[in-house]
C-alpha cells in the first residue's frame, strides 16, 4: 500500500476506534486537551521532533540548549494549564494540601538550584517537572475525575498505538532506529527509542486490560460490545508492539502491574487487601534481588539481559565519583551537563544521558536529602494508591498498578521526577488522584469496599485527609 494511502487508512482507523468507544452520557471539558497534548508529547516525541520528524542528537550542547520550538510549545501549554487551575482554585487546593510530601520534594528541588552549576537550565527543567503536576490536576479537577482519567488514557492509547504501527510499517525511517555497533533494528514507533515504546505500551496496556474487565462485568451497559471490540483491538496491537520492542524492563513491569490488576479483580482479594500488602513487596523484593543481589542470575539470562544490565552497573561507580556533594547532590536536573557529561562520554562510547536507575539519579542530583524525601513520597504514595482503590476499585486498580510499575521501573531506568517521562507522569497520577472525587457515578464497583478488613485499614493509616475530616 502506498505510504500516503496507508496514513489515510490509519487515521480512519483511529476515528473508527473512537466511534466504537463513544460514551454519549458523559463528557469532559476542552481543557483536558491541554493535558492530552502535554502527556502525548511526553509519551512520544517533543514538539520539535514531530515538526521535523527527527530523533534527538547525541550532543552535549543540545542537552544544554534545548530546542526553541519545544520551549515555546511547553511554555504555552503550561501557561494555559495554570490559567485553567486558577479558575478551579478550590478543587486544586484540595489536591495540593493532600500531597504535601510531593510539594516538599519540589520545594527542595527548587532550593537545590542555588548550588547547581547550571541554574538557568535546571530551573527550566524544574518548571517542566511542575508542568506534569499541573496537567494531571486539570484532569483531576474535572466534574467527573474517574471518567476524565479514563478518557485521557483512551485518547493517548487510541492515537499513539496505531500511529506507532503506521511509522514502523510504512515510515521506517521515522519508526525504526538501528544499533550503533551491530546495526540491529530497534522499533521505536512514535517514540525515539525502543524502551520508551515499551513503556507506553506497558502503561496503556494495563489501562485497557482493566477497562475490558469493567466492560465484561457491566453486561447491561449500552454499547458494551462495540467498546469491547475497540479496546481489544488496541490491546492486541499493544501486545504485538511489546513483543517487537524487546524492552525487558517494560515486559517485567507489565507482568507486575498485570498481577496487581488480576488480583484486585478477584473478589476475595478485593475484600481482603492484606494479600496485596504481602504480594506487592514480594514482587518488588524479588525483582530487586535478581537485578542487584545476583539472586538467580539465570533469570536475567533467560530474559536476554546480562548481569551488568548492559554495562549499566559498571558505569555507576564512575557516576558516584563525579558527585562531590553526597548530602545535597549537584542540583536538580544538573548532573548530566557540562564537564561531567563530557567525562562520562569519553569513557562510555554509547553516550549515556541518565543513570538507568531512578534512585541513583535522585542521589546524584539531590543527595541523601533527596533520597529521604523520595522515600517519604513513595511511602505516602503507597498509602494513597490504596485509598484510591478503596474509593473507586475500577480506577484504583490501574492506579495501584501504575504505582508498583513506577517503583519497579526505576530499578533499571530513570523516571522519578523526570520531566516529560510517561512512567513518572502515571506514577504521579497514582499518588495524587486519591485527593480528587473518585466515587464511581455510573459503574458499580466490584465489591462493597466497606467490607474491607478493618485491621488492614488501620495498619495502612488509610484515613481521609484533614479536609474531609472537617467536612
HELIX and SHEET records of a PDB file:
HELIX    1   1 UNK A    3  UNK A   20  1                                  18    
HELIX    2   2 UNK A   32  UNK A   42  1                                  11    
HELIX    3   3 UNK A   47  UNK A   52  1                                   6    
HELIX    4   4 UNK A   60  UNK A   65  1                                   6    
HELIX    5   5 UNK A   68  UNK A   87  1                                  20    
HELIX    6   6 UNK A   89  UNK A   97  1                                   9    
HELIX    7   7 UNK A  100  UNK A  111  1                                  12    
HELIX    8   8 UNK A  112  UNK A  115  5                                   4    
HELIX    9   9 UNK A  119  UNK A  140  1                                  22    
HELIX   10  10 UNK A  145  UNK A  170  1                                  26    
HELIX   11  11 UNK A  172  UNK A  175  1                                   4    
HELIX   12  12 UNK A  194  UNK A  217  1                                  24    
HELIX   13  13 UNK A  224  UNK A  245  1                                  22    
HELIX   14  14 UNK A  248  UNK A  264  1                                  17    
HELIX   15  15 UNK A  267  UNK A  271  1                                   5    
HELIX   16  16 UNK A  274  UNK A  292  1                                  19    
HELIX   17  17 UNK A  297  UNK A  302  1                                   6    
HELIX   18  18 UNK A  312  UNK A  321  1                                  10    
HELIX   19  19 UNK A  338  UNK A  347  1                                  10    
HELIX   20  20 UNK A  358  UNK A  391  1                                  34    
HELIX   21  21 UNK A  393  UNK A  409  1                                  17    
HELIX   22  22 UNK A  422  UNK A  432  1                                  11    
HELIX   23  23 UNK A  433  UNK A  435  5                                   3    
HELIX   24  24 UNK A  449  UNK A  451  5                                   3    
HELIX   25  25 UNK A  454  UNK A  460  1                                   7    
HELIX   26  26 UNK A  466  UNK A  470  1                                   5    
SHEET    1   A 2 UNK A 176  UNK A 178  0                                        
SHEET    2   A 2 UNK A 185  UNK A 187 -1                                        
END                                                                             
